[in-house]
């Protein structure tokens, strides 16, 4: 089992699948099966999610200790007071994640929990109304930005890796976790392009797997398939993680990149390329995915084509990217006689 997952699960305070007192009387075969079940249960959430929940839960427990409240089971009024103490300091998404972390701890222990309790719900509404509830969305990075990002990647090993990483992330509309999770065994090159297998993803937590097709580009410098082939050849990657760490001396490590490393790489290349985004948006690897949806729609792709490639389950969510792109170009205001 992945040690990172084990540590993250422990930090998050995940309880055992079966309480220890009930497990003591099990026969060796039963105890071994239980240990296996517990290992699988700890992998139900991604390590990044577990670490975030661990930090959120620890913060709530610290607040409860200072306030004289019990974290488990937590009274709705206490949770509402906790959220109120964070008002104006954290974004909407951060508050919602704190609430999710508290709920997870209750559900895992079989305790009653309702995030929709009136005390919690009305407090959140008041916070969002007073301090604003609009999320800073990821700025869509289209092919225009991609060409600048690619140009900022040098010819060294880190540059080859980053070029392939960014172009594949855009062409595949991939999430950070999907990008860094790619192994050489997941890639099958053909004359037309690439067949990429994603063993699991955010919308496929059970690991049923999905296969994507990525065609070769018109230009060598921005072709995701050819740049990936160049990186694989330079890194001599025959198996295991495709996107690996490159140290300051140009040595390639076996360890795969983390999701946070993708964010760091994008930020560094964007700075070198002089790319900035509006203050109302944020620069994020998710912008590669948003950019794919934006460009695909502008090029006339149908809803089902885009959703099949992006693995979106909700049409409304996917169409949100499109609406942002068309706010000005297809605004009804252009019909006015002004």
VEXMAR-107215 format. One record per residue (C-alpha): residue in three letters; x, y, z; residue number from 1; chain. Coordinates in steps of 0.05 Angstrom, whole numbers, plus 32768, in hexadecimal, padded with zeros to 4 digits. Layout:
! VEXMAR-107215
+-----+------+------+------+-----+-------+
: res :   xx :   yy :   zz :   n : chain :
+-----+------+------+------+-----+-------+
: ALA :    X :    Y :    Z : NUM :     A :
...
+-----+------+------+------+-----+-------+
END
This chain:
! VEXMAR-107215
+-----+------+------+------+-----+-------+
: res :   xx :   yy :   zz :   n : chain :
+-----+------+------+------+-----+-------+
: UNK : 8000 : 8000 : 8000 :   1 :     A :
: UNK : 8017 : 8048 : 7FF1 :   2 :     A :
: UNK : 8039 : 8064 : 802F :   3 :     A :
: UNK : 8021 : 80A9 : 801C :   4 :     A :
: UNK : 7FD9 : 8091 : 801E :   5 :     A :
: UNK : 7FE5 : 806F : 8061 :   6 :     A :
: UNK : 8002 : 80AE : 8080 :   7 :     A :
: UNK : 7FCC : 80DA : 8063 :   8 :     A :
: UNK : 7F96 : 80AC : 807D :   9 :     A :
: UNK : 7FB5 : 80AB : 80C2 :  10 :     A :
: UNK : 7FBD : 80F7 : 80C2 :  11 :     A :
: UNK : 7F74 : 80FD : 80AF :  12 :     A :
: UNK : 7F61 : 80D4 : 80EB :  13 :     A :
: UNK : 7F3D : 809F : 80C3 :  14 :     A :
: UNK : 7F21 : 806A : 80F3 :  15 :     A :
: UNK : 7F29 : 8020 : 80E8 :  16 :     A :
: UNK : 7EF5 : 7FFC : 80BD :  17 :     A :
: UNK : 7EE4 : 7FD3 : 80FB :  18 :     A :
: UNK : 7EF2 : 7FEC : 8142 :  19 :     A :
: UNK : 7F30 : 7FCC : 8161 :  20 :     A :
: UNK : 7F09 : 7FAA : 8199 :  21 :     A :
: UNK : 7EDF : 7F85 : 8165 :  22 :     A :
: UNK : 7F1C : 7F71 : 813D :  23 :     A :
: UNK : 7F41 : 7F50 : 8177 :  24 :     A :
: UNK : 7F17 : 7F11 : 8175 :  25 :     A :
: UNK : 7F21 : 7F04 : 812B :  26 :     A :
: UNK : 7F46 : 7EC6 : 8112 :  27 :     A :
: UNK : 7F87 : 7ED3 : 80EC :  28 :     A :
: UNK : 7F64 : 7ECC : 80A8 :  29 :     A :
: UNK : 7F2F : 7EFE : 80BE :  30 :     A :
: UNK : 7F62 : 7F2E : 80DA :  31 :     A :
: UNK : 7F8A : 7F2C : 8099 :  32 :     A :
: UNK : 7F4B : 7F39 : 8070 :  33 :     A :
: UNK : 7F39 : 7F73 : 809F :  34 :     A :
: UNK : 7F7E : 7F92 : 8096 :  35 :     A :
: UNK : 7F76 : 7F8E : 804B :  36 :     A :
: UNK : 7F31 : 7FAE : 804F :  37 :     A :
: UNK : 7F4D : 7FE6 : 807A :  38 :     A :
: UNK : 7F84 : 7FF2 : 8047 :  39 :     A :
: UNK : 7F51 : 7FF8 : 800F :  40 :     A :
: UNK : 7F25 : 8026 : 8039 :  41 :     A :
: UNK : 7F5F : 8056 : 8042 :  42 :     A :
: UNK : 7F67 : 805B : 7FF7 :  43 :     A :
: UNK : 7F1E : 8070 : 7FEC :  44 :     A :
: UNK : 7F36 : 80B9 : 7FE8 :  45 :     A :
: UNK : 7F71 : 80D6 : 7FC3 :  46 :     A :
: UNK : 7FAE : 80E6 : 7FEF :  47 :     A :
: UNK : 7FA7 : 8131 : 7FDF :  48 :     A :
: UNK : 7F5F : 812F : 7FF8 :  49 :     A :
: UNK : 7F72 : 8109 : 8037 :  50 :     A :
: UNK : 7FA9 : 813B : 8047 :  51 :     A :
: UNK : 7F7A : 8176 : 803C :  52 :     A :
: UNK : 7F45 : 8156 : 8069 :  53 :     A :
: UNK : 7F7A : 8147 : 809D :  54 :     A :
: UNK : 7F8F : 8190 : 80A0 :  55 :     A :
: UNK : 7F46 : 81A7 : 80A2 :  56 :     A :
: UNK : 7F33 : 8176 : 80D9 :  57 :     A :
: UNK : 7F70 : 8189 : 8102 :  58 :     A :
: UNK : 7F5E : 81D2 : 80FD :  59 :     A :
: UNK : 7F16 : 81C4 : 8113 :  60 :     A :
: UNK : 7F2E : 819A : 814E :  61 :     A :
: UNK : 7F5D : 81D2 : 8163 :  62 :     A :
: UNK : 7F24 : 8204 : 8160 :  63 :     A :
: UNK : 7EF8 : 81D6 : 8189 :  64 :     A :
: UNK : 7F2D : 81CE : 81BE :  65 :     A :
: UNK : 7F34 : 8219 : 81C5 :  66 :     A :
: UNK : 7EE9 : 8224 : 81C4 :  67 :     A :
: UNK : 7ED6 : 81ED : 81F4 :  68 :     A :
: UNK : 7EAD : 81C6 : 81C0 :  69 :     A :
: UNK : 7EAD : 817C : 81B1 :  70 :     A :
: UNK : 7EC5 : 816D : 816A :  71 :     A :
: UNK : 7EA2 : 8129 : 816A :  72 :     A :
: UNK : 7E68 : 812A : 8167 :  73 :     A :
: UNK : 7E68 : 8174 : 8155 :  74 :     A :
: UNK : 7E2A : 819D : 8164 :  75 :     A :
: UNK : 7E0F : 81C2 : 8127 :  76 :     A :
: UNK : 7E13 : 8203 : 814D :  77 :     A :
: UNK : 7E5D : 81F7 : 815C :  78 :     A :
: UNK : 7E6B : 81E8 : 8112 :  79 :     A :
: UNK : 7E46 : 8228 : 80FF :  80 :     A :
: UNK : 7E6F : 8250 : 8131 :  81 :     A :
: UNK : 7EAF : 8231 : 8114 :  82 :     A :
: UNK : 7E9C : 8245 : 80CE :  83 :     A :
: UNK : 7E8B : 828B : 80E6 :  84 :     A :
: UNK : 7ED0 : 8291 : 8104 :  85 :     A :
: UNK : 7EEE : 8285 : 80BF :  86 :     A :
: UNK : 7EC0 : 82B6 : 809A :  87 :     A :
: UNK : 7EE6 : 82E7 : 806F :  88 :     A :
: UNK : 7F27 : 82C1 : 8079 :  89 :     A :
: UNK : 7F1B : 8286 : 804A :  90 :     A :
: UNK : 7EFA : 827B : 8007 :  91 :     A :
: UNK : 7EB8 : 825A : 7FFC :  92 :     A :
: UNK : 7EDA : 821A : 7FE4 :  93 :     A :
: UNK : 7F06 : 8218 : 8021 :  94 :     A :
: UNK : 7ECA : 821E : 8050 :  95 :     A :
: UNK : 7EA5 : 81E8 : 802B :  96 :     A :
: UNK : 7EE1 : 81BA : 802F :  97 :     A :
: UNK : 7EE7 : 81C6 : 807A :  98 :     A :
: UNK : 7E9E : 81B3 : 8081 :  99 :     A :
: UNK : 7EA9 : 8175 : 8056 : 100 :     A :
: UNK : 7EE4 : 815F : 8082 : 101 :     A :
: UNK : 7EBA : 8166 : 80C1 : 102 :     A :
: UNK : 7E82 : 813E : 80A1 : 103 :     A :
: UNK : 7EB1 : 8108 : 808B : 104 :     A :
: UNK : 7ECA : 80FC : 80D2 : 105 :     A :
: UNK : 7E83 : 80F5 : 80EB : 106 :     A :
: UNK : 7E6D : 80C5 : 80B3 : 107 :     A :
: UNK : 7EAA : 8099 : 80BC : 108 :     A :
: UNK : 7E98 : 808F : 8105 : 109 :     A :
: UNK : 7E4E : 8084 : 80F8 : 110 :     A :
: UNK : 7E3A : 80C6 : 811A : 111 :     A :
: UNK : 7DFF : 80EF : 8104 : 112 :     A :
: UNK : 7E11 : 8128 : 80D6 : 113 :     A :
: UNK : 7DED : 8159 : 80AA : 114 :     A :
: UNK : 7E11 : 8191 : 8086 : 115 :     A :
: UNK : 7DCB : 81AB : 8075 : 116 :     A :
: UNK : 7DB8 : 81B8 : 80BD : 117 :     A :
: UNK : 7D97 : 81FD : 80C1 : 118 :     A :
: UNK : 7DCC : 8218 : 80F1 : 119 :     A :
: UNK : 7E04 : 8206 : 80C0 : 120 :     A :
: UNK : 7DDF : 8216 : 8080 : 121 :     A :
: UNK : 7DC6 : 825B : 8094 : 122 :     A :
: UNK : 7E0A : 826E : 80B0 : 123 :     A :
: UNK : 7E2C : 825C : 806F : 124 :     A :
: UNK : 7DF9 : 8283 : 8047 : 125 :     A :
: UNK : 7E06 : 82C0 : 8072 : 126 :     A :
: UNK : 7E51 : 82B9 : 806A : 127 :     A :
: UNK : 7E4D : 82B2 : 801E : 128 :     A :
: UNK : 7E1C : 82EC : 8019 : 129 :     A :
: UNK : 7E46 : 831B : 8041 : 130 :     A :
: UNK : 7E8B : 8308 : 802A : 131 :     A :
: UNK : 7E7A : 82F0 : 7FE4 : 132 :     A :
: UNK : 7E73 : 82AA : 7FCC : 133 :     A :
: UNK : 7E90 : 82AC : 7F86 : 134 :     A :
: UNK : 7EC9 : 827C : 7F7B : 135 :     A :
: UNK : 7F07 : 8291 : 7F56 : 136 :     A :
: UNK : 7F04 : 8263 : 7F1B : 137 :     A :
: UNK : 7F40 : 8248 : 7EF7 : 138 :     A :
: UNK : 7F52 : 8272 : 7EBB : 139 :     A :
: UNK : 7F48 : 824B : 7E7A : 140 :     A :
: UNK : 7F8C : 823F : 7E59 : 141 :     A :
: UNK : 7F80 : 8239 : 7E0E : 142 :     A :
: UNK : 7FB1 : 8228 : 7DD6 : 143 :     A :
: UNK : 7FC7 : 8270 : 7DD5 : 144 :     A :
: UNK : 7FE2 : 826A : 7E1C : 145 :     A :
: UNK : 7FFA : 8224 : 7E0F : 146 :     A :
: UNK : 8028 : 823B : 7DD7 : 147 :     A :
: UNK : 8046 : 826F : 7E06 : 148 :     A :
: UNK : 804F : 823B : 7E3E : 149 :     A :
: UNK : 8070 : 820A : 7E0F : 150 :     A :
: UNK : 809F : 823F : 7DF5 : 151 :     A :
: UNK : 80B5 : 824D : 7E3C : 152 :     A :
: UNK : 80CB : 8205 : 7E45 : 153 :     A :
: UNK : 8114 : 81FB : 7E35 : 154 :     A :
: UNK : 8136 : 81C0 : 7E13 : 155 :     A :
: UNK : 814F : 81A1 : 7E53 : 156 :     A :
: UNK : 812F : 8165 : 7E73 : 157 :     A :
: UNK : 8102 : 818F : 7EA0 : 158 :     A :
: UNK : 80EC : 81B7 : 7E63 : 159 :     A :
: UNK : 80DC : 8178 : 7E3B : 160 :     A :
: UNK : 80B4 : 815C : 7E75 : 161 :     A :
: UNK : 808D : 819C : 7E82 : 162 :     A :
: UNK : 807D : 81A5 : 7E38 : 163 :     A :
: UNK : 8060 : 815F : 7E34 : 164 :     A :
: UNK : 803C : 8167 : 7E77 : 165 :     A :
: UNK : 8019 : 81A8 : 7E63 : 166 :     A :
: UNK : 8006 : 8193 : 7E1D : 167 :     A :
: UNK : 7FEC : 814F : 7E32 : 168 :     A :
: UNK : 7FC6 : 816F : 7E6B : 169 :     A :
: UNK : 7FA4 : 819E : 7E3A : 170 :     A :
: UNK : 7F97 : 816C : 7E01 : 171 :     A :
: UNK : 7F7D : 8138 : 7E31 : 172 :     A :
: UNK : 7F56 : 8168 : 7E5D : 173 :     A :
: UNK : 7F78 : 8145 : 7E97 : 174 :     A :
: UNK : 7F74 : 8154 : 7EE1 : 175 :     A :
: UNK : 7FB5 : 815B : 7F09 : 176 :     A :
: UNK : 7FAB : 8117 : 7F2A : 177 :     A :
: UNK : 7FA0 : 80F7 : 7EE6 : 178 :     A :
: UNK : 7FDE : 8116 : 7EC8 : 179 :     A :
: UNK : 800E : 8101 : 7EFF : 180 :     A :
: UNK : 7FEE : 80BD : 7F03 : 181 :     A :
: UNK : 8000 : 80A9 : 7EBC : 182 :     A :
: UNK : 802F : 806E : 7EB6 : 183 :     A :
: UNK : 8054 : 8058 : 7E77 : 184 :     A :
: UNK : 8027 : 801B : 7E75 : 185 :     A :
: UNK : 7FEB : 8049 : 7E6B : 186 :     A :
: UNK : 8005 : 8064 : 7E29 : 187 :     A :
: UNK : 7FFC : 8044 : 7DE5 : 188 :     A :
: UNK : 8016 : 806B : 7DA9 : 189 :     A :
: UNK : 7FFA : 8063 : 7D63 : 190 :     A :
: UNK : 8005 : 8085 : 7D20 : 191 :     A :
: UNK : 7FC9 : 80B3 : 7D2D : 192 :     A :
: UNK : 7FDA : 80C4 : 7D74 : 193 :     A :
: UNK : 7FD5 : 80A9 : 7DBA : 194 :     A :
: UNK : 7FA6 : 807C : 7DE1 : 195 :     A :
: UNK : 7FAA : 808E : 7E2B : 196 :     A :
: UNK : 7F8C : 8062 : 7E61 : 197 :     A :
: UNK : 7F77 : 8084 : 7EA2 : 198 :     A :
: UNK : 7F71 : 804D : 7ED7 : 199 :     A :
: UNK : 7F4A : 807B : 7F05 : 200 :     A :
: UNK : 7F37 : 80C4 : 7F0E : 201 :     A :
: UNK : 7F0C : 80F3 : 7F37 : 202 :     A :
: UNK : 7ECD : 80DA : 7F15 : 203 :     A :
: UNK : 7EE5 : 8092 : 7F14 : 204 :     A :
: UNK : 7EF9 : 8085 : 7F5C : 205 :     A :
: UNK : 7EE9 : 803A : 7F54 : 206 :     A :
: UNK : 7F20 : 8034 : 7F20 : 207 :     A :
: UNK : 7EF7 : 8019 : 7EE6 : 208 :     A :
: UNK : 7F26 : 803E : 7EB7 : 209 :     A :
: UNK : 7F1A : 8067 : 7E78 : 210 :     A :
: UNK : 7F41 : 806D : 7E36 : 211 :     A :
: UNK : 7F4D : 80AF : 7E13 : 212 :     A :
: UNK : 7F64 : 80BD : 7DCC : 213 :     A :
: UNK : 7F93 : 80F7 : 7DBD : 214 :     A :
: UNK : 7FA5 : 8106 : 7D75 : 215 :     A :
: UNK : 7FE7 : 8120 : 7D5C : 216 :     A :
: UNK : 7FEA : 816C : 7D56 : 217 :     A :
: UNK : 7FF6 : 8195 : 7D18 : 218 :     A :
: UNK : 8036 : 81B5 : 7D33 : 219 :     A :
: UNK : 8070 : 818E : 7D50 : 220 :     A :
: UNK : 807D : 81C1 : 7D86 : 221 :     A :
: UNK : 8036 : 81BD : 7DA2 : 222 :     A :
: UNK : 8025 : 8175 : 7D92 : 223 :     A :
: UNK : 8016 : 8151 : 7DD3 : 224 :     A :
: UNK : 8027 : 810D : 7DB7 : 225 :     A :
: UNK : 806A : 811F : 7D99 : 226 :     A :
: UNK : 8080 : 8147 : 7DD6 : 227 :     A :
: UNK : 806D : 810C : 7E02 : 228 :     A :
: UNK : 8095 : 80DC : 7DD6 : 229 :     A :
: UNK : 80D0 : 810B : 7DDB : 230 :     A :
: UNK : 80CC : 810C : 7E27 : 231 :     A :
: UNK : 80C6 : 80C1 : 7E2C : 232 :     A :
: UNK : 8102 : 80B7 : 7E00 : 233 :     A :
: UNK : 812C : 80EA : 7E26 : 234 :     A :
: UNK : 8118 : 80CE : 7E6A : 235 :     A :
: UNK : 8120 : 8085 : 7E53 : 236 :     A :
: UNK : 80DD : 8077 : 7E72 : 237 :     A :
: UNK : 80C8 : 802F : 7E63 : 238 :     A :
: UNK : 809B : 8023 : 7E9F : 239 :     A :
: UNK : 807F : 8046 : 7EDC : 240 :     A :
: UNK : 8070 : 8090 : 7EE6 : 241 :     A :
: UNK : 8075 : 80B9 : 7EA7 : 242 :     A :
: UNK : 807B : 80FE : 7EC6 : 243 :     A :
: UNK : 80B4 : 80F9 : 7EF8 : 244 :     A :
: UNK : 80DD : 8129 : 7F20 : 245 :     A :
: UNK : 811B : 8148 : 7F02 : 246 :     A :
: UNK : 814E : 8162 : 7F34 : 247 :     A :
: UNK : 8177 : 81A2 : 7F2C : 248 :     A :
: UNK : 81B0 : 817B : 7F0C : 249 :     A :
: UNK : 8184 : 815D : 7ED7 : 250 :     A :
: UNK : 817E : 8118 : 7EF6 : 251 :     A :
: UNK : 813A : 80F6 : 7EED : 252 :     A :
: UNK : 811F : 80D6 : 7F2C : 253 :     A :
: UNK : 80F0 : 809A : 7F2C : 254 :     A :
: UNK : 80BD : 80BD : 7F58 : 255 :     A :
: UNK : 8081 : 80D9 : 7F33 : 256 :     A :
: UNK : 806E : 8122 : 7F38 : 257 :     A :
: UNK : 8039 : 8137 : 7F6B : 258 :     A :
: UNK : 7FFA : 815D : 7F59 : 259 :     A :
: UNK : 8017 : 819B : 7F7C : 260 :     A :
: UNK : 8055 : 8196 : 7F50 : 261 :     A :
: UNK : 8029 : 819F : 7F12 : 262 :     A :
: UNK : 800F : 81E0 : 7F30 : 263 :     A :
: UNK : 8056 : 81F7 : 7F3E : 264 :     A :
: UNK : 806D : 81E6 : 7EF8 : 265 :     A :
: UNK : 8034 : 820C : 7ED8 : 266 :     A :
: UNK : 8040 : 8249 : 7F04 : 267 :     A :
: UNK : 808A : 8249 : 7EF2 : 268 :     A :
: UNK : 807F : 8242 : 7EA8 : 269 :     A :
: UNK : 8047 : 8275 : 7EA7 : 270 :     A :
: UNK : 8075 : 82A7 : 7ECA : 271 :     A :
: UNK : 80AC : 829B : 7E98 : 272 :     A :
: UNK : 807B : 82A3 : 7E5E : 273 :     A :
: UNK : 805E : 82E3 : 7E7B : 274 :     A :
: UNK : 8018 : 82C5 : 7E82 : 275 :     A :
: UNK : 7FEA : 82E6 : 7EB4 : 276 :     A :
: UNK : 7FA0 : 82DB : 7EC3 : 277 :     A :
: UNK : 7F6A : 830C : 7EDB : 278 :     A :
: UNK : 7F66 : 8318 : 7F26 : 279 :     A :
: UNK : 7F21 : 82F9 : 7F26 : 280 :     A :
: UNK : 7F3E : 82B6 : 7F0E : 281 :     A :
: UNK : 7F78 : 828B : 7F24 : 282 :     A :
: UNK : 7FB1 : 8268 : 7EFF : 283 :     A :
: UNK : 7FA7 : 821E : 7F0A : 284 :     A :
: UNK : 7FB5 : 81DC : 7EE6 : 285 :     A :
: UNK : 7F6A : 81D6 : 7EE1 : 286 :     A :
: UNK : 7F6E : 820E : 7EAF : 287 :     A :
: UNK : 7F8A : 81DB : 7E7D : 288 :     A :
: UNK : 7F4A : 81B4 : 7E82 : 289 :     A :
: UNK : 7F1F : 81F2 : 7E80 : 290 :     A :
: UNK : 7F46 : 8209 : 7E43 : 291 :     A :
: UNK : 7F39 : 81C8 : 7E1E : 292 :     A :
: UNK : 7EEE : 81CF : 7E29 : 293 :     A :
: UNK : 7EEF : 8217 : 7E13 : 294 :     A :
: UNK : 7F15 : 820A : 7DD3 : 295 :     A :
: UNK : 7EEF : 81CB : 7DC1 : 296 :     A :
: UNK : 7EAD : 81F0 : 7DC6 : 297 :     A :
: UNK : 7EC7 : 822B : 7D9E : 298 :     A :
: UNK : 7EDC : 81FA : 7D68 : 299 :     A :
: UNK : 7E95 : 81DE : 7D65 : 300 :     A :
: UNK : 7E9B : 819E : 7D8F : 301 :     A :
: UNK : 7E5A : 8180 : 7DA7 : 302 :     A :
: UNK : 7E48 : 8178 : 7DF0 : 303 :     A :
: UNK : 7E4F : 812C : 7DEE : 304 :     A :
: UNK : 7E93 : 8131 : 7DCC : 305 :     A :
: UNK : 7EAF : 815F : 7E02 : 306 :     A :
: UNK : 7E91 : 8138 : 7E3C : 307 :     A :
: UNK : 7EAA : 80F6 : 7E21 : 308 :     A :
: UNK : 7EF1 : 8112 : 7E1F : 309 :     A :
: UNK : 7EF0 : 8139 : 7E60 : 310 :     A :
: UNK : 7EC9 : 8102 : 7E86 : 311 :     A :
: UNK : 7E99 : 8136 : 7EA2 : 312 :     A :
: UNK : 7E5B : 8117 : 7EC1 : 313 :     A :
: UNK : 7E34 : 8157 : 7EC6 : 314 :     A :
: UNK : 7E23 : 817E : 7E87 : 315 :     A :
: UNK : 7E15 : 81BD : 7EB0 : 316 :     A :
: UNK : 7E5C : 81BC : 7ECE : 317 :     A :
: UNK : 7E7C : 81B3 : 7E8A : 318 :     A :
: UNK : 7E51 : 81E9 : 7E69 : 319 :     A :
: UNK : 7E68 : 821A : 7E9F : 320 :     A :
: UNK : 7EAB : 821E : 7E7C : 321 :     A :
: UNK : 7E89 : 822D : 7E3A : 322 :     A :
: UNK : 7E5D : 8264 : 7E57 : 323 :     A :
: UNK : 7E9B : 8289 : 7E71 : 324 :     A :
: UNK : 7EBB : 8286 : 7E2C : 325 :     A :
: UNK : 7E7C : 82A0 : 7E0A : 326 :     A :
: UNK : 7E6B : 82D8 : 7E3A : 327 :     A :
: UNK : 7E84 : 830D : 7E0B : 328 :     A :
: UNK : 7E88 : 82EC : 7DC6 : 329 :     A :
: UNK : 7E3F : 82D6 : 7DC8 : 330 :     A :
: UNK : 7E21 : 8308 : 7DF8 : 331 :     A :
: UNK : 7DDA : 831D : 7DE8 : 332 :     A :
: UNK : 7DF1 : 8365 : 7DF0 : 333 :     A :
: UNK : 7E0F : 8364 : 7DAA : 334 :     A :
: UNK : 7DC8 : 8362 : 7D8F : 335 :     A :
: UNK : 7DBA : 83A6 : 7DAD : 336 :     A :
: UNK : 7DBB : 83E4 : 7D80 : 337 :     A :
: UNK : 7DF4 : 8406 : 7DA6 : 338 :     A :
+-----+------+------+------+-----+-------+
END
